[in-house]
Amino acid sequence: MVVVRLARGGNRNRPYYYIVVADSHARLQGRFIEEIGFWNPIAPEHIESFRINLERLQYWESVGAQVSATVKKLIKANAKKAAAA
């Protein structure tokens, strides 16, 4: 099964997450099919902290990929920010 999930990058105490499409049996920081975005939870306010390619997300969902709960929550939270701006 294919899933859309977070893959951790960055250094110790400086997390940076890639939003990736991967096989569900692959390791969390292992092989992935495609990178479709990122999330930087500790980014300053003047720097972009979240980006996702919604076209690619819709494509992967249309072919049966499951989106993780965390990624769903991030998309929902950042959609509110975009609508308010």
Biopython code that builds the backbone (N, CA, C, O; Angstrom):
import numpy as np
from Bio.PDB.StructureBuilder import StructureBuilder

atoms = [
    (1, "MET", "N", (0.841, -1.180, 0.000)),
    (1, "MET", "CA", (0.000, 0.000, 0.000)),
    (1, "MET", "C", (0.892, 1.251, 0.000)),
    (1, "MET", "O", (1.965, 1.268, 0.603)),
    (2, "VAL", "N", (0.430, 2.268, -0.674)),
    (2, "VAL", "CA", (1.168, 3.530, -0.768)),
    (2, "VAL", "C", (0.568, 4.516, 0.232)),
    (2, "VAL", "O", (-0.652, 4.628, 0.353)),
    (3, "VAL", "N", (1.440, 5.232, 0.948)),
    (3, "VAL", "CA", (0.992, 6.196, 1.946)),
    (3, "VAL", "C", (1.686, 7.543, 1.735)),
    (3, "VAL", "O", (2.801, 7.613, 1.218)),
    (4, "VAL", "N", (1.000, 8.603, 2.145)),
    (4, "VAL", "CA", (1.579, 9.949, 2.165)),
    (4, "VAL", "C", (1.874, 10.238, 3.629)),
    (4, "VAL", "O", (0.958, 10.284, 4.450)),
    (5, "ARG", "N", (3.149, 10.433, 3.963)),
    (5, "ARG", "CA", (3.542, 10.594, 5.361)),
    (5, "ARG", "C", (4.731, 11.533, 5.485)),
    (5, "ARG", "O", (5.271, 12.020, 4.492)),
    (6, "LEU", "N", (5.127, 11.773, 6.738)),
    (6, "LEU", "CA", (6.277, 12.633, 7.014)),
    (6, "LEU", "C", (7.542, 11.793, 7.116)),
    (6, "LEU", "O", (7.522, 10.679, 7.641)),
    (7, "ALA", "N", (8.639, 12.339, 6.609)),
    (7, "ALA", "CA", (9.962, 11.746, 6.773)),
    (7, "ALA", "C", (10.833, 12.806, 7.437)),
    (7, "ALA", "O", (10.949, 13.920, 6.926)),
    (8, "ARG", "N", (11.444, 12.472, 8.566)),
    (8, "ARG", "CA", (12.191, 13.465, 9.336)),
    (8, "ARG", "C", (13.565, 13.702, 8.745)),
    (8, "ARG", "O", (14.269, 12.776, 8.342)),
    (9, "GLY", "N", (13.921, 14.977, 8.707)),
    (9, "GLY", "CA", (15.250, 15.392, 8.301)),
    (9, "GLY", "C", (15.759, 16.384, 9.334)),
    (9, "GLY", "O", (15.187, 16.500, 10.418)),
    (10, "GLY", "N", (16.804, 17.083, 9.017)),
    (10, "GLY", "CA", (17.339, 18.077, 9.940)),
    (10, "GLY", "C", (18.296, 17.476, 10.946)),
    (10, "GLY", "O", (18.650, 16.300, 10.871)),
    (11, "ASN", "N", (18.704, 18.296, 11.877)),
    (11, "ASN", "CA", (19.654, 17.879, 12.907)),
    (11, "ASN", "C", (18.947, 17.639, 14.230)),
    (11, "ASN", "O", (17.739, 17.842, 14.352)),
    (12, "ARG", "N", (19.709, 17.210, 15.208)),
    (12, "ARG", "CA", (19.150, 17.013, 16.535)),
    (12, "ARG", "C", (18.639, 18.355, 17.067)),
    (12, "ARG", "O", (19.330, 19.369, 16.975)),
    (13, "ASN", "N", (17.437, 18.353, 17.619)),
    (13, "ASN", "CA", (16.767, 19.542, 18.155)),
    (13, "ASN", "C", (16.430, 20.589, 17.087)),
    (13, "ASN", "O", (16.038, 21.703, 17.436)),
    (14, "ARG", "N", (16.571, 20.266, 15.811)),
    (14, "ARG", "CA", (16.203, 21.160, 14.707)),
    (14, "ARG", "C", (15.446, 20.344, 13.664)),
    (14, "ARG", "O", (15.968, 20.125, 12.571)),
    (15, "PRO", "N", (14.228, 19.888, 13.969)),
    (15, "PRO", "CA", (13.522, 18.999, 13.038)),
    (15, "PRO", "C", (13.070, 19.712, 11.772)),
    (15, "PRO", "O", (12.760, 20.904, 11.775)),
    (16, "TYR", "N", (13.043, 18.950, 10.707)),
    (16, "TYR", "CA", (12.564, 19.399, 9.405)),
    (16, "TYR", "C", (11.936, 18.173, 8.770)),
    (16, "TYR", "O", (12.569, 17.119, 8.715)),
    (17, "TYR", "N", (10.719, 18.283, 8.295)),
    (17, "TYR", "CA", (10.013, 17.122, 7.782)),
    (17, "TYR", "C", (9.704, 17.281, 6.309)),
    (17, "TYR", "O", (9.271, 18.343, 5.861)),
    (18, "TYR", "N", (9.933, 16.209, 5.557)),
    (18, "TYR", "CA", (9.551, 16.134, 4.161)),
    (18, "TYR", "C", (8.223, 15.393, 4.093)),
    (18, "TYR", "O", (8.025, 14.411, 4.808)),
    (19, "ILE", "N", (7.322, 15.848, 3.250)),
    (19, "ILE", "CA", (6.070, 15.140, 3.017)),
    (19, "ILE", "C", (6.317, 14.277, 1.787)),
    (19, "ILE", "O", (6.526, 14.791, 0.689)),
    (20, "VAL", "N", (6.291, 12.961, 1.981)),
    (20, "VAL", "CA", (6.673, 12.036, 0.925)),
    (20, "VAL", "C", (5.571, 11.021, 0.658)),
    (20, "VAL", "O", (4.727, 10.741, 1.509)),
    (21, "VAL", "N", (5.610, 10.487, -0.548)),
    (21, "VAL", "CA", (4.769, 9.362, -0.933)),
    (21, "VAL", "C", (5.684, 8.146, -0.900)),
    (21, "VAL", "O", (6.713, 8.123, -1.576)),
    (22, "ALA", "N", (5.315, 7.129, -0.114)),
    (22, "ALA", "CA", (6.186, 5.972, 0.059)),
    (22, "ALA", "C", (5.370, 4.698, 0.195)),
    (22, "ALA", "O", (4.172, 4.730, 0.477)),
    (23, "ASP", "N", (6.038, 3.590, -0.011)),
    (23, "ASP", "CA", (5.430, 2.298, 0.259)),
    (23, "ASP", "C", (5.301, 2.157, 1.770)),
    (23, "ASP", "O", (6.203, 2.552, 2.508)),
    (24, "SER", "N", (4.205, 1.606, 2.229)),
    (24, "SER", "CA", (3.975, 1.525, 3.679)),
    (24, "SER", "C", (4.968, 0.617, 4.374)),
    (24, "SER", "O", (5.132, 0.711, 5.590)),
    (25, "HIS", "N", (5.640, -0.265, 3.636)),
    (25, "HIS", "CA", (6.607, -1.175, 4.249)),
    (25, "HIS", "C", (8.018, -0.591, 4.283)),
    (25, "HIS", "O", (8.916, -1.184, 4.880)),
    (26, "ALA", "N", (8.222, 0.560, 3.652)),
    (26, "ALA", "CA", (9.535, 1.198, 3.652)),
    (26, "ALA", "C", (9.801, 1.840, 5.010)),
    (26, "ALA", "O", (8.868, 2.241, 5.706)),
    (27, "ARG", "N", (11.068, 1.936, 5.382)),
    (27, "ARG", "CA", (11.427, 2.585, 6.635)),
    (27, "ARG", "C", (11.025, 4.055, 6.597)),
    (27, "ARG", "O", (10.853, 4.632, 5.523)),
    (28, "LEU", "N", (10.876, 4.660, 7.782)),
    (28, "LEU", "CA", (10.399, 6.044, 7.855)),
    (28, "LEU", "C", (11.334, 7.024, 7.167)),
    (28, "LEU", "O", (10.866, 7.953, 6.510)),
    (29, "GLN", "N", (12.640, 6.845, 7.300)),
    (29, "GLN", "CA", (13.590, 7.717, 6.618)),
    (29, "GLN", "C", (14.197, 7.022, 5.411)),
    (29, "GLN", "O", (15.226, 7.459, 4.895)),
    (30, "GLY", "N", (13.569, 5.944, 4.956)),
    (30, "GLY", "CA", (14.111, 5.151, 3.863)),
    (30, "GLY", "C", (13.632, 5.603, 2.502)),
    (30, "GLY", "O", (13.364, 6.782, 2.272)),
    (31, "ARG", "N", (13.533, 4.647, 1.615)),
    (31, "ARG", "CA", (13.183, 4.905, 0.237)),
    (31, "ARG", "C", (11.761, 5.459, 0.117)),
    (31, "ARG", "O", (10.852, 5.014, 0.817)),
    (32, "PHE", "N", (11.583, 6.425, -0.769)),
    (32, "PHE", "CA", (10.257, 6.971, -1.031)),
    (32, "PHE", "C", (10.069, 7.125, -2.534)),
    (32, "PHE", "O", (11.034, 7.116, -3.299)),
    (33, "ILE", "N", (8.821, 7.266, -2.943)),
    (33, "ILE", "CA", (8.485, 7.368, -4.358)),
    (33, "ILE", "C", (8.626, 8.801, -4.850)),
    (33, "ILE", "O", (9.219, 9.052, -5.899)),
    (34, "GLU", "N", (8.072, 9.748, -4.078)),
    (34, "GLU", "CA", (8.078, 11.148, -4.506)),
    (34, "GLU", "C", (7.981, 12.057, -3.286)),
    (34, "GLU", "O", (7.270, 11.754, -2.328)),
    (35, "GLU", "N", (8.697, 13.166, -3.331)),
    (35, "GLU", "CA", (8.587, 14.199, -2.305)),
    (35, "GLU", "C", (7.607, 15.249, -2.813)),
    (35, "GLU", "O", (7.794, 15.807, -3.894)),
    (36, "ILE", "N", (6.552, 15.522, -2.026)),
    (36, "ILE", "CA", (5.534, 16.463, -2.502)),
    (36, "ILE", "C", (5.426, 17.718, -1.647)),
    (36, "ILE", "O", (4.589, 18.576, -1.924)),
    (37, "GLY", "N", (6.252, 17.843, -0.617)),
    (37, "GLY", "CA", (6.200, 19.048, 0.201)),
    (37, "GLY", "C", (7.135, 18.976, 1.383)),
    (37, "GLY", "O", (7.948, 18.061, 1.504)),
    (38, "PHE", "N", (7.002, 19.976, 2.270)),
    (38, "PHE", "CA", (7.815, 20.016, 3.480)),
    (38, "PHE", "C", (7.060, 20.716, 4.591)),
    (38, "PHE", "O", (6.067, 21.404, 4.357)),
    (39, "TRP", "N", (7.554, 20.526, 5.805)),
    (39, "TRP", "CA", (7.026, 21.205, 6.996)),
    (39, "TRP", "C", (8.197, 21.486, 7.920)),
    (39, "TRP", "O", (8.934, 20.576, 8.298)),
    (40, "ASN", "N", (8.364, 22.758, 8.283)),
    (40, "ASN", "CA", (9.406, 23.169, 9.215)),
    (40, "ASN", "C", (8.709, 23.707, 10.468)),
    (40, "ASN", "O", (8.275, 24.858, 10.478)),
    (41, "PRO", "N", (8.596, 22.892, 11.524)),
    (41, "PRO", "CA", (7.829, 23.302, 12.695)),
    (41, "PRO", "C", (8.466, 24.431, 13.505)),
    (41, "PRO", "O", (7.783, 25.054, 14.318)),
    (42, "ILE", "N", (9.744, 24.707, 13.305)),
    (42, "ILE", "CA", (10.403, 25.746, 14.096)),
    (42, "ILE", "C", (10.824, 26.944, 13.243)),
    (42, "ILE", "O", (11.712, 27.704, 13.629)),
    (43, "ALA", "N", (10.190, 27.109, 12.094)),
    (43, "ALA", "CA", (10.533, 28.232, 11.211)),
    (43, "ALA", "C", (10.055, 29.551, 11.816)),
    (43, "ALA", "O", (8.977, 29.604, 12.408)),
    (44, "PRO", "N", (10.853, 30.625, 11.671)),
    (44, "PRO", "CA", (10.392, 31.948, 12.105)),
    (44, "PRO", "C", (9.171, 32.371, 11.287)),
    (44, "PRO", "O", (8.898, 31.811, 10.226)),
    (45, "GLU", "N", (8.451, 33.357, 11.791)),
    (45, "GLU", "CA", (7.204, 33.765, 11.146)),
    (45, "GLU", "C", (7.394, 34.315, 9.735)),
    (45, "GLU", "O", (6.495, 34.178, 8.906)),
    (46, "HIS", "N", (8.529, 34.929, 9.443)),
    (46, "HIS", "CA", (8.731, 35.535, 8.133)),
    (46, "HIS", "C", (9.219, 34.528, 7.083)),
    (46, "HIS", "O", (9.414, 34.895, 5.924)),
    (47, "ILE", "N", (9.414, 33.280, 7.474)),
    (47, "ILE", "CA", (9.863, 32.242, 6.553)),
    (47, "ILE", "C", (8.750, 31.217, 6.381)),
    (47, "ILE", "O", (8.079, 30.850, 7.346)),
    (48, "GLU", "N", (8.561, 30.763, 5.163)),
    (48, "GLU", "CA", (7.524, 29.761, 4.863)),
    (48, "GLU", "C", (7.819, 28.476, 5.640)),
    (48, "GLU", "O", (8.935, 27.958, 5.594)),
    (49, "SER", "N", (6.817, 27.969, 6.350)),
    (49, "SER", "CA", (7.040, 26.781, 7.174)),
    (49, "SER", "C", (6.354, 25.536, 6.640)),
    (49, "SER", "O", (6.657, 24.432, 7.092)),
    (50, "PHE", "N", (5.433, 25.683, 5.688)),
    (50, "PHE", "CA", (4.698, 24.529, 5.167)),
    (50, "PHE", "C", (4.398, 24.751, 3.700)),
    (50, "PHE", "O", (3.966, 25.830, 3.294)),
    (51, "ARG", "N", (4.634, 23.708, 2.904)),
    (51, "ARG", "CA", (4.283, 23.756, 1.493)),
    (51, "ARG", "C", (3.963, 22.333, 1.049)),
    (51, "ARG", "O", (4.652, 21.384, 1.421)),
    (52, "ILE", "N", (2.909, 22.199, 0.247)),
    (52, "ILE", "CA", (2.566, 20.904, -0.318)),
    (52, "ILE", "C", (2.019, 21.115, -1.720)),
    (52, "ILE", "O", (1.292, 22.076, -1.973)),
    (53, "ASN", "N", (2.365, 20.228, -2.616)),
    (53, "ASN", "CA", (1.870, 20.271, -3.985)),
    (53, "ASN", "C", (0.519, 19.551, -3.991)),
    (53, "ASN", "O", (0.464, 18.322, -4.015)),
    (54, "LEU", "N", (-0.565, 20.324, -3.969)),
    (54, "LEU", "CA", (-1.905, 19.747, -3.863)),
    (54, "LEU", "C", (-2.305, 18.945, -5.091)),
    (54, "LEU", "O", (-3.073, 17.990, -4.976)),
    (55, "GLU", "N", (-1.799, 19.312, -6.263)),
    (55, "GLU", "CA", (-2.099, 18.542, -7.474)),
    (55, "GLU", "C", (-1.559, 17.127, -7.363)),
    (55, "GLU", "O", (-2.246, 16.162, -7.696)),
    (56, "ARG", "N", (-0.317, 17.011, -6.891)),
    (56, "ARG", "CA", (0.276, 15.681, -6.736)),
    (56, "ARG", "C", (-0.412, 14.899, -5.621)),
    (56, "ARG", "O", (-0.581, 13.685, -5.730)),
    (57, "LEU", "N", (-0.810, 15.584, -4.551)),
    (57, "LEU", "CA", (-1.537, 14.926, -3.472)),
    (57, "LEU", "C", (-2.855, 14.353, -3.988)),
    (57, "LEU", "O", (-3.202, 13.212, -3.685)),
    (58, "GLN", "N", (-3.586, 15.149, -4.768)),
    (58, "GLN", "CA", (-4.854, 14.680, -5.333)),
    (58, "GLN", "C", (-4.629, 13.504, -6.274)),
    (58, "GLN", "O", (-5.429, 12.568, -6.304)),
    (59, "TYR", "N", (-3.546, 13.547, -7.042)),
    (59, "TYR", "CA", (-3.242, 12.423, -7.937)),
    (59, "TYR", "C", (-3.021, 11.150, -7.133)),
    (59, "TYR", "O", (-3.607, 10.111, -7.434)),
    (60, "TRP", "N", (-2.174, 11.233, -6.109)),
    (60, "TRP", "CA", (-1.861, 10.030, -5.333)),
    (60, "TRP", "C", (-3.081, 9.502, -4.591)),
    (60, "TRP", "O", (-3.238, 8.289, -4.454)),
    (61, "GLU", "N", (-3.947, 10.390, -4.109)),
    (61, "GLU", "CA", (-5.180, 9.941, -3.468)),
    (61, "GLU", "C", (-6.095, 9.259, -4.488)),
    (61, "GLU", "O", (-6.789, 8.297, -4.158)),
    (62, "SER", "N", (-6.093, 9.762, -5.734)),
    (62, "SER", "CA", (-6.954, 9.174, -6.771)),
    (62, "SER", "C", (-6.515, 7.769, -7.159)),
    (62, "SER", "O", (-7.335, 6.970, -7.612)),
    (63, "VAL", "N", (-5.239, 7.455, -6.989)),
    (63, "VAL", "CA", (-4.762, 6.108, -7.319)),
    (63, "VAL", "C", (-4.693, 5.209, -6.089)),
    (63, "VAL", "O", (-4.158, 4.103, -6.160)),
    (64, "GLY", "N", (-5.232, 5.678, -4.955)),
    (64, "GLY", "CA", (-5.388, 4.810, -3.797)),
    (64, "GLY", "C", (-4.431, 5.023, -2.641)),
    (64, "GLY", "O", (-4.432, 4.228, -1.702)),
    (65, "ALA", "N", (-3.619, 6.061, -2.674)),
    (65, "ALA", "CA", (-2.694, 6.306, -1.565)),
    (65, "ALA", "C", (-3.464, 6.780, -0.329)),
    (65, "ALA", "O", (-4.425, 7.541, -0.440)),
    (66, "GLN", "N", (-3.033, 6.325, 0.839)),
    (66, "GLN", "CA", (-3.640, 6.728, 2.100)),
    (66, "GLN", "C", (-2.820, 7.870, 2.696)),
    (66, "GLN", "O", (-1.590, 7.809, 2.704)),
    (67, "VAL", "N", (-3.480, 8.898, 3.190)),
    (67, "VAL", "CA", (-2.800, 10.048, 3.795)),
    (67, "VAL", "C", (-2.762, 9.827, 5.307)),
    (67, "VAL", "O", (-3.776, 9.483, 5.915)),
    (68, "SER", "N", (-1.583, 10.026, 5.912)),
    (68, "SER", "CA", (-1.460, 9.834, 7.357)),
    (68, "SER", "C", (-2.250, 10.902, 8.114)),
    (68, "SER", "O", (-2.543, 11.974, 7.583)),
    (69, "ALA", "N", (-2.579, 10.590, 9.343)),
    (69, "ALA", "CA", (-3.365, 11.511, 10.168)),
    (69, "ALA", "C", (-2.630, 12.829, 10.390)),
    (69, "ALA", "O", (-3.253, 13.891, 10.390)),
    (70, "THR", "N", (-1.325, 12.773, 10.578)),
    (70, "THR", "CA", (-0.540, 13.985, 10.808)),
    (70, "THR", "C", (-0.546, 14.885, 9.581)),
    (70, "THR", "O", (-0.689, 16.101, 9.704)),
    (71, "VAL", "N", (-0.393, 14.305, 8.413)),
    (71, "VAL", "CA", (-0.397, 15.105, 7.181)),
    (71, "VAL", "C", (-1.772, 15.717, 6.960)),
    (71, "VAL", "O", (-1.868, 16.873, 6.549)),
    (72, "LYS", "N", (-2.840, 14.967, 7.226)),
    (72, "LYS", "CA", (-4.195, 15.516, 7.114)),
    (72, "LYS", "C", (-4.368, 16.716, 8.034)),
    (72, "LYS", "O", (-4.928, 17.739, 7.640)),
    (73, "LYS", "N", (-3.880, 16.580, 9.270)),
    (73, "LYS", "CA", (-3.996, 17.658, 10.247)),
    (73, "LYS", "C", (-3.222, 18.890, 9.788)),
    (73, "LYS", "O", (-3.709, 20.011, 9.937)),
    (74, "LEU", "N", (-2.031, 18.705, 9.235)),
    (74, "LEU", "CA", (-1.233, 19.832, 8.744)),
    (74, "LEU", "C", (-1.918, 20.540, 7.586)),
    (74, "LEU", "O", (-1.934, 21.770, 7.532)),
    (75, "ILE", "N", (-2.484, 19.774, 6.661)),
    (75, "ILE", "CA", (-3.175, 20.379, 5.522)),
    (75, "ILE", "C", (-4.373, 21.177, 5.993)),
    (75, "ILE", "O", (-4.612, 22.287, 5.517)),
    (76, "LYS", "N", (-5.129, 20.619, 6.927)),
    (76, "LYS", "CA", (-6.310, 21.304, 7.433)),
    (76, "LYS", "C", (-5.938, 22.598, 8.170)),
    (76, "LYS", "O", (-6.590, 23.625, 7.984)),
    (77, "ALA", "N", (-4.901, 22.549, 8.998)),
    (77, "ALA", "CA", (-4.475, 23.726, 9.754)),
    (77, "ALA", "C", (-3.946, 24.821, 8.831)),
    (77, "ALA", "O", (-4.218, 26.001, 9.056)),
    (78, "ASN", "N", (-3.212, 24.456, 7.820)),
    (78, "ASN", "CA", (-2.634, 25.454, 6.927)),
    (78, "ASN", "C", (-3.624, 25.941, 5.883)),
    (78, "ASN", "O", (-3.427, 27.020, 5.324)),
    (79, "ALA", "N", (-4.664, 25.200, 5.602)),
    (79, "ALA", "CA", (-5.727, 25.685, 4.721)),
    (79, "ALA", "C", (-6.465, 26.833, 5.379)),
    (79, "ALA", "O", (-6.872, 27.778, 4.703)),
    (80, "LYS", "N", (-6.646, 26.765, 6.698)),
    (80, "LYS", "CA", (-7.294, 27.854, 7.434)),
    (80, "LYS", "C", (-6.462, 29.128, 7.363)),
    (80, "LYS", "O", (-7.008, 30.219, 7.197)),
    (81, "LYS", "N", (-5.140, 28.995, 7.488)),
    (81, "LYS", "CA", (-4.261, 30.152, 7.408)),
    (81, "LYS", "C", (-4.317, 30.784, 6.024)),
    (81, "LYS", "O", (-4.336, 32.008, 5.900)),
    (82, "ALA", "N", (-4.344, 29.963, 4.990)),
    (82, "ALA", "CA", (-4.384, 30.472, 3.619)),
    (82, "ALA", "C", (-5.712, 31.172, 3.339)),
    (82, "ALA", "O", (-5.749, 32.179, 2.632)),
    (83, "ALA", "N", (-6.801, 30.639, 3.893)),
    (83, "ALA", "CA", (-8.108, 31.257, 3.685)),
    (83, "ALA", "C", (-8.217, 32.595, 4.420)),
    (83, "ALA", "O", (-8.899, 33.506, 3.949)),
    (84, "ALA", "N", (-7.548, 32.717, 5.573)),
    (84, "ALA", "CA", (-7.591, 33.947, 6.350)),
    (84, "ALA", "C", (-6.750, 35.054, 5.707)),
    (84, "ALA", "O", (-7.042, 36.236, 5.888)),
    (85, "ALA", "N", (-5.723, 34.680, 4.968)),
    (85, "ALA", "CA", (-4.834, 35.678, 4.354)),
    (85, "ALA", "C", (-5.396, 36.291, 3.106)),
    (85, "ALA", "O", (-4.753, 37.142, 2.492)),
]
sb = StructureBuilder()
sb.init_structure("model")
sb.init_model(0)
sb.init_chain("A")
sb.init_seg("    ")
for serial, (resi, resn, name, xyz) in enumerate(atoms, 1):
    if name == "N":
        sb.init_residue(resn, " ", resi, " ")
    sb.init_atom(name, np.array(xyz, "f"), 0.0, 1.0, " ", f" {name:<3s}", serial, name[0])
structure = sb.get_structure()
